[in-house]
Structure formats: C-alpha cells, structure tokens
Amino acid sequence: MSISTSVLSDLLQSLPYLRPQLYFKASLTALSHAMEDQVLAATLDQPLVIASFQRERFYRQEAHRYQRLSQRSNQIYVLAAPETDFSNSSGYYEKVAFEPEDALSQEWHLVVIADNYATCLVCRESLGSITKNQQVPDWFPHLEMDTGRRFEGIWTSERGVSIKAAQLLLDRILVYRPELASKVERVCQRFGIGDRNSNKSTSIIAEYACDIDTDPFVQRLVTYLQASQYKLHKAYRSIAAQARKERLVNSISTAIRRSLDPHQVLQIAAQELGQHLGASRCLIYRAQASDAQATIEHEFLMPGVVSIYGETWELKNNSLFQEVVEQGEGVCVSDTVNDFRVTSSPTLSLIVKKFGVRSWLIEPVLFQGRLLGIVELHYCTVPPHQWQQGELDLVEAITTQIGAALIQAEAYANLEVLNQQLEALDRTRSNLIAITGHELRTPLSTIQVCLESLATEPDMPLELRQVMLHTALDDSERMRKLVQDFLTLSNLESGRVEWHPETLTLQECVDLALSRLKTRTTTEKPPHIIAEIAENLPLIKADGDWLVEVLAKLIDNACKFTPNQGLITINANHNGDRMVEVTVADTGRGIEPNRLEVVFDRFYQEEGALRRTAGGTGLGLAICRQIVNGWGGKIWAESSGKDQGSQFHFTVPIVQGSQEDSRSKVKKRGSRE
C-alpha cells in the first residue's frame, strides 16, 4: 500500500509557478517550531494541523508538544514511519503510520490552516544529503542530528498553496486510514479544500493572512535562529580554545612523563604549570581525603614571594579542602578579601595573611575517583587575578595527567603491584579471547549458513528468504554491538570521552531509555517494566547521552536475567547528599553476595564465558561504572541471593539550588526531521 510519489513533486506539478528553495535542517527546525508556537499561542480557532515525520523516533521527540497542540484543535494529524509501536490510532490526535518505502520517509511536512491564517512547509531531503548519510557507518548515529543536512522545498504563508498541500496530504492520509473519510470531509468543507479526488491543476490566486497576531511565530523563529548562530560561534571558539589547551597539555605531559620517580614528576609539574599560568606560587602535595595535614614538598615561586616549602599544611580545618573532597572538583576563590569562606575561617584567614594569598585555586588530583593529591595556585597580586574558564579547564586537564603519571610511576616502582596488573591483564586477555571467540563465531556461522542457502537455493520460497535475511541482519547487528561495546569501554577508560554536563530532568532520560529498549526488542516479550519517578525530584547535572546509555544498559541487563512474567521497576529519590539515587530493580535470578562487586568487572559473566544462556559481552556493567564515575557518582548492586532478584543503584549530582522542574536539554539522537 506504499506510495512512491512525492508530495513536493505533486505540489510543484499542480502549481508550476512555485519555485523550490534550499533549506538546511537547522532552518527547518526553527520554522517548524515557530509554526507550532503560533498554534500554541491560542490565536487560531480550531486549526487544521498536519505534520509528517520521516521516522517514529523523530515523532517521539515531539510527542509531548503535539499533545499540547491537540488542546487547540481536534483536527490534528501526525504521520510517521513506524519503528516500534507507532500505529494507526485515534487519541489526542490522529496517528497515521505509513510504509517505510513511502516517499514520505524522505520528506518533511507541516501544514497549518485556520479561518484567518495559513502556512505550510513541504520539503524533501536532497539526494546528495541522503547519499552522504547512507555512507556513514551504523555505529555513528549522531549524524542524524547533523544540522547541515539539506532539503529542497516550499515554505509559504500563501493560503492557496497551503490548501493544495493539505489536500495532497489528506489524500495520503485516507490511503492509510480510510475510516477517517467523514472527519476529513468536514475539515475540507470548513476550509474550502477542493475536490480531493481530482488530480487536475488548480488556478490559485495568492492570498496571505494579515489579520492575526503573528508575533508568537516571529519571536520563536528569531529565537531559534539566534540560538543556532550562537551555537555555531560557540563551537568555533571551543575548537580554538581546545587546540591551545591541547598544545599546552601535551608540552606539560611530555615534561612530567620523562621520569617515573613520583617526587620528580610532581616537581616538574609544579614548575611547568606555575610558569605557564604566571602564578605567584604553585603547590603540589600528596593527600588523601582522610588526611588531617600535608607537607609541602613541591613548589614553584615567582621572585619576591614567600616560600611555603617544607611547611605543614592544615587540611582538617581547611574548609576549602573539605569542599574539594566533598564535591570531587576544584574550588576557585577570586578574591580572598571578600570571600565569606575565607573570612569566616580562622585557619584560612591566617594562611591568607601569612602568605599573602589574594586569589586561590585548589584542584584535586584524582584517579578513578580516588584523591591522590592537591594542586594549588596562589596569586599574590593586587588587583586580584581574574580567573578565566580556559585556565580552570587547563588546570583540571593537567591534574588528570598528573594523576595518571603518579599511578604509572607508583606501579613501575612497585613490582608487586605491577605483577598483579599483568596477571589481571592476562585474565582479561583470556576472557576476551573466550568471549570474542564465542560471540563472533556464533553469529558468523549463522550469517554464513543463511547467505549460502540464499546463494545455492534460488527457488527458495519468499517467506523463507525473508527469514534468512532477517536472521543474518539480526546476527550482524549483534556483532556490531559487540564491537561498539569494546570501543565505548576503551574510550571511557582511556579518558578520550569529552563530557557535556547539562541541566536535565530524570523522567525524560528514563523515557528515552525505554524507547531505545522498545526499538531493540525482538519477537521475545520483555518483562513488565514500571517507572516510578517522583515529579518533585530536583534537576540533575550530567551528560544526557551517557545518562540514557547507563539507564538503557541497566534495563537491558535486568531484562536478560528476568523471566517474561517477571517485573522490572525504575525509581529515584533525592538521598539528601546533593545526589539523586536511581534504582533499577528486577525479580530475576539474583546475584550471590560474594559477586556483588565483581559484576562490574570487564568481561564478567555470571555463568562463565562459554556456557551462559543470556548472551552478551560482560561489558555493559563495566561501561556503566565508567560513565557514572565520570560525572562523580557511585554505582553498586544489591541482592538477597540466587533467584531473589537484584537492585542496581547509581547516583547523579543535582543542580545546586534548584528544585524546580524545567524543560530538559537532553541531546536526543536523531532530532526531529
């Protein structure tokens, strides 16, 4: 029942005076939201709204918005190519599921018609843009969000063109949902949409609506376009700043890695960092979170500045140090004279007075969440030093390098630790060989059998050919996920991941994770899943993409070890420690108490590498641990034992000082098309 003709082509053929224009995806997104905002502004009386999405996943990102639009009219139609559970139905609005082979899957439509207003957007993705995306590997999904994708088509407020576009789309709707004929007929009579069964060209006189308040449309359009331009400039500035930072980090990294002596590593780092940032004093000292005091053994000084070398540095009563320990991140004091944290502390006031500190930065040296030491930068100049974000980022990057160098130096100096690491590496290698041998050989064998059957049996029934093709595709997807998990864990463990923390609502992240699960679900019915997220949870601060990844992997893990009649629950609460604690619990086979820690190890498999029934690589929980550690959270497992179910908990930092809900800024993979 699919249709190969293009709505845009039909429109241009009916109205030959129209001339298509070139649009980039960012512009179409701005136009679409502006058109929708005009409807949401309640200036239109029961308008006709027709929106066509290329794929269901793009519709899902706008589903809440169209529920709001449905409050303005009962004549709203949403079309999309189904991927999971999108189907023909009537609810808040009319859903129309078209075949993926339909020409609609390459087009972008939005039509709004009211008594005193009309506008339409009818575009088709250009052939060059489609070809470019088809050449991209499947494991690189974020290209679907590429704002540089190009479309050609028409955007106009000419009523006649909008009427004709609505007619073409309504015809297409009735092909898939003929039961809507009477409803469509009513809206056609109301707005004078012509004979929908006629393909004859219509002579249309240009007519524009000017008697309504179009300020909502204009305001939103300007806002979206300005935001796009701002993001572009911000990206250019970020690239330039990143290049400068990398050059400096590389030079310092080279200097501190020339020696495996921890004492020499820290002294070189103090000299290089202090000189590059022009600090009056740079201190680096070893410290753990529970230490009450530390001895200053590494120092860089500008001429004329008082030395602190050899001094005993107070930590227990140092509120800035305690703040660093609690937050796991650096603390910056722009002016010690006016900072309440300093003026209210006798210990800090004494340090400032004795050593002339006017601007102060304390940055922790961490490795996998463990505090190894502290880097302090002192500026004794007047006026106080104005900290730049680039300086703070640079110090953080250097402390990361120092942490890695210290661990490397200590490991090299301690042969026992090194031997343990080599033994662990050998075990990892053995597990890797066992798992990859099993996980790759099995799907490869299946794919080979399917392809050989298709090649040697040309008279094979069509139904059986389809089964063979689907089996081969499913197993190739299984292999792709295996390779993707290896790459993801490698990038996380090596620190090559660039984090983008944002202000988020947990509910939307859970929704996206569940939507991803539905997309991957095969014919096997998953356990029942219940999400109980309190509406009054505070906003959280994390990288949206990686948070969704953690949720999806924990839910997927629960599905693997829970029978179909079992139950999976997702809930969250504010634990009162500047964190939101998220729990994914199941009624599955459970975990033995002595294995609650090792389940997060790489390649861990409960049943053994070669005799498991649930499948998988044993990397999912290891990836989750790396991600959660990346934003400063914790992850752990609880279980009463075998066949008693299990609970996986992790924490996410909240946005300080905000308890209000707001629109999430999650970076959705594949934004609206």
Secondary structure, DSSP 8 states (H G I E B T S, - for coil): ----S-HHHHHHHH-TT---EEEEHHHHHHHHHHHHHHHHTT-SSS-EEEEE-SSHHHHHTTHHHHHHHTTT-SEEEEEE--SSS--SEESSSEEEE--TTSGGGGEEEEEEEETTEEEEEEEEE-HHHHHHHHTS-TT-GGGGG-TT-EEEEEEE-BHHHHHHHHHHHHHHHHHH-GGGHHHHHHHHHHHT---TT----------B--SS--HHHHHHHHHHHHHHHHHHHHHHHHHHHHHHHHHHHHHHHHHHTT---HHHHHHHHHHHHHHHHT-SEEEEEE--TT-SEEE--EEEE-TT----TT-EEE-TT-HHHHHHHHHTS-EEES-TTT-HHHHT-HHHHHHHHHHT-SEEEEEEEEETTEEEEEEEEEE--SS-----HHHHHHHHHHHHHHHHHHHHHHHHH-HHHHHHHHHHHHHHHHHHHHHHHHHHHHHHHHHHHHHHHHHH-TT--HHHHHHHHHHHHHHHHHHHHHHHHHHHHHHHHHT------EEE-HHHHHHHHHHHHHHH--SS---EEEEEE-TT---EEE-HHHHHHHHHHHHHHHHHTS-TT-EEEEEEEE-SSSEEEEEEEE-SS---GGGTTGGGSTT--TT-SSS-SS---S-HHHHHHHHHHHTT--EEEE-SSTTS-EEEEEEEEB-TT-----------SS---
